[in-house]
Amino acid sequence: MRENHLTDGLAAVLWDMDGTLVDSEKLWDVALYECAEWLGGSLTTEQRLTLVGSNMDNTATYLLTVTGLEPTAAAVADTGAWIRDRTANLFADELPWRPGAREALAAVRQAGVPSALVTSTERSLTELGLNTIGRDFFDVTVCGDEVDGRNKPHPEPYLRAARLLGADPARCVAVEDSPLGTASAAAAGCVVLVVPNDVAVEPGPRRVFRTSLTGVDAETLAAIHAGV
């Protein structure tokens, strides 16, 4: 039973991974720019930014399209495999934390508030990421290849995490950095703490903004939830 009654209105915290907890978007940059070159083309900075928060199939399809290739099912699979292998190599080393993220995770765990990791990254790469982040922070994890193709910005990733936790999404706070992830969490009915990283996120209903996770704990998140 949770001892901190100041957090009783908060059922769970649902955390995005890339760009929110760890600064792994910089590693995705390497893989995606190199993949575009492997496909015989190039990727602009503006094009890359549209892919923040996207899942593998959508990313592969986009890269094929912008490099002038036909995004057939086979080509999407091959491109996804190339990205997956390159990113796995990059994820094998320790990932850099976003400011305050590790401390925020630990504070929420210490308070006894359930947590889920909700990421568009596939399970195999997420497991590599968890080598840095730590599996013990999360009661459940939902990955991009586990939502039957209904990836962010569809609400299903966050709805699934809430179902697995037995929590009402309306009593959850999601922590996100991207427009796609924020849209997904808001559509699921969560309050969203938005900490933008590489891409600006537009204001909207059920969205609260901070510049970092420094100083965020369970009581902070409960207050954010109560104030929306």
C-alpha positions in Angstrom: 0.0 0.0 0.0 1.3 3.4 -0.9 2.4 5.4 2.1 2.7 8.9 0.5 -0.9 10.1 0.4 0.2 13.2 -1.5 0.4 11.0 -4.6 -2.9 9.1 -4.1 -4.6 10.8 -7.1 -1.8 9.5 -9.4 -2.4 5.9 -10.5 0.8 5.5 -12.6 3.6 7.2 -14.5 4.1 6.2 -18.2 7.6 7.0 -19.5 8.7 7.4 -23.1 12.3 6.3 -23.6 14.2 7.9 -26.6 14.8 11.6 -26.0 12.9 11.5 -22.7 14.9 9.2 -20.4 18.0 8.8 -22.5 19.5 11.0 -25.2 19.4 8.1 -27.7 17.9 10.2 -30.5 21.5 11.3 -31.2 22.3 7.6 -31.9 19.3 7.2 -34.1 20.6 10.2 -36.0 23.7 8.3 -36.9 21.8 5.2 -38.0 19.2 7.1 -40.1 21.7 9.3 -41.9 23.9 6.3 -42.7 20.9 4.3 -43.8 19.9 7.1 -46.3 23.4 6.9 -47.7 23.2 3.1 -47.9 20.0 3.6 -49.9 21.9 5.8 -52.3 20.5 9.1 -51.2 20.6 11.6 -48.3 18.4 12.8 -45.4 18.1 16.5 -44.5 17.9 17.7 -40.9 14.3 18.7 -41.4 13.4 15.3 -42.8 15.2 13.6 -39.9 13.2 15.6 -37.3 9.9 14.4 -38.7 10.9 10.9 -37.7 11.4 11.6 -34.0 9.1 9.2 -32.1 8.2 7.2 -35.2 8.2 3.4 -35.4 10.5 1.2 -37.5 8.2 0.4 -40.4 7.1 4.1 -40.9 10.8 5.2 -40.6 11.9 2.6 -43.2 9.1 3.6 -45.6 9.9 7.3 -45.2 13.6 6.7 -45.9 12.9 4.7 -49.0 10.5 7.4 -50.3 12.8 10.3 -49.7 15.7 8.5 -51.4 13.5 7.8 -54.5 13.0 4.1 -53.9 9.8 2.1 -54.0 8.7 1.2 -50.4 7.7 -2.4 -51.2 7.1 -4.7 -48.3 10.4 -6.4 -49.0 12.3 -3.1 -49.2 10.7 -1.9 -46.0 11.8 -5.1 -44.2 15.3 -4.9 -45.6 15.7 -1.3 -44.7 14.3 -1.9 -41.2 16.8 -4.7 -40.7 19.7 -2.4 -41.7 18.5 0.3 -39.3 18.0 -2.3 -36.5 21.4 -3.8 -36.9 23.2 -0.4 -37.0 21.2 0.9 -34.0 21.9 -2.3 -32.0 25.6 -1.7 -32.4 25.2 1.9 -31.2 22.9 0.9 -28.3 25.4 -1.7 -27.1 27.3 1.0 -25.2 25.9 2.9 -22.2 23.3 5.5 -23.3 23.5 9.1 -22.1 20.8 10.1 -19.6 18.6 13.1 -20.1 19.0 15.7 -17.3 17.2 14.6 -14.1 15.7 11.4 -15.7 17.4 8.8 -13.6 16.6 10.7 -10.4 13.0 11.1 -11.4 12.6 7.4 -12.1 14.1 6.5 -8.8 11.9 9.0 -6.9 8.7 7.6 -8.5 9.8 4.1 -7.7 10.7 5.0 -4.1 7.2 6.6 -3.7 5.6 3.3 -4.8 3.8 4.7 -7.8 3.6 2.1 -10.6 5.6 2.9 -13.8 5.5 1.7 -17.4 8.0 2.2 -20.2 6.1 3.1 -23.4 8.3 3.3 -26.5 8.1 3.2 -30.3 11.4 1.4 -30.2 11.2 -2.4 -30.9 11.6 -4.9 -28.1 15.1 -6.1 -29.1 16.5 -2.5 -29.1 14.5 -1.6 -26.0 16.2 -4.4 -24.1 19.6 -3.0 -25.0 18.4 0.4 -23.8 17.2 -1.1 -20.5 20.8 -2.3 -19.9 21.5 1.4 -19.2 18.2 2.6 -17.8 17.5 -0.4 -15.5 14.5 -2.8 -15.7 13.7 -2.5 -12.0 12.2 1.0 -12.5 9.3 -0.4 -14.6 6.4 -2.7 -13.8 5.6 -3.2 -17.5 7.1 -2.2 -20.8 5.3 -1.7 -24.1 7.4 -1.6 -27.3 6.7 -0.5 -30.8 6.4 -4.0 -32.2 3.9 -5.0 -29.5 0.9 -2.8 -30.4 -0.4 -4.5 -33.6 0.8 -1.7 -35.8 -1.1 1.0 -33.8 2.0 3.0 -32.9 2.3 6.6 -31.7 0.5 8.9 -32.4 -2.3 6.3 -32.0 -3.4 6.1 -28.3 -2.9 2.3 -28.2 0.6 2.2 -26.7 -0.5 4.2 -23.7 -3.8 2.5 -23.4 -2.1 -0.8 -23.4 0.3 0.2 -20.7 -2.5 1.4 -18.6 -4.4 -1.8 -19.1 -1.4 -3.9 -18.1 -1.0 -1.8 -14.9 -4.8 -2.0 -14.2 -4.8 1.8 -14.2 -7.3 4.4 -15.5 -5.4 6.4 -18.2 -7.1 9.5 -16.9 -5.3 9.0 -13.6 -1.9 8.6 -15.3 0.8 11.1 -16.2 2.8 10.3 -19.3 6.3 11.8 -19.8 7.2 12.6 -23.4 9.5 14.6 -25.6 8.0 14.4 -29.1 4.9 15.5 -30.9 3.9 12.0 -31.9 4.3 10.6 -28.4 2.6 13.6 -26.8 -0.4 13.2 -29.2 -0.5 9.4 -28.4 -0.6 10.0 -24.6 -3.1 12.8 -24.8 -5.4 10.8 -27.0 -5.3 8.0 -24.5 -6.6 10.4 -21.9 -3.4 10.9 -19.9 -2.0 14.1 -18.6 1.3 14.6 -20.4 4.4 16.2 -18.9 6.2 17.3 -22.1 10.0 17.8 -21.9 11.0 18.7 -25.5 14.3 17.6 -26.8 15.1 17.8 -30.5 11.6 18.9 -31.7 9.2 21.5 -30.4 5.8 20.3 -29.2 2.7 22.4 -29.6 0.7 23.4 -26.5 -2.6 21.6 -26.1 -5.2 20.2 -23.7 -3.8 18.0 -20.9 -0.2 19.1 -21.7 2.2 20.6 -19.1 5.7 21.7 -20.2 9.1 21.7 -18.4 12.6 22.2 -19.7 14.0 19.2 -17.9 13.2 16.4 -15.5 15.5 17.8 -12.9 13.7 18.0 -9.6 10.7 16.0 -10.7 9.5 13.4 -8.3 6.2 11.6 -7.6 4.7 14.5 -5.7 5.6 16.8 -8.6 3.8 14.5 -11.1 0.8 14.2 -8.8 0.6 18.0 -8.5 0.8 18.3 -12.3 -2.0 15.7 -12.7 -4.2 17.5 -10.1 -3.6 20.8 -11.7 -4.8 19.9 -15.2 
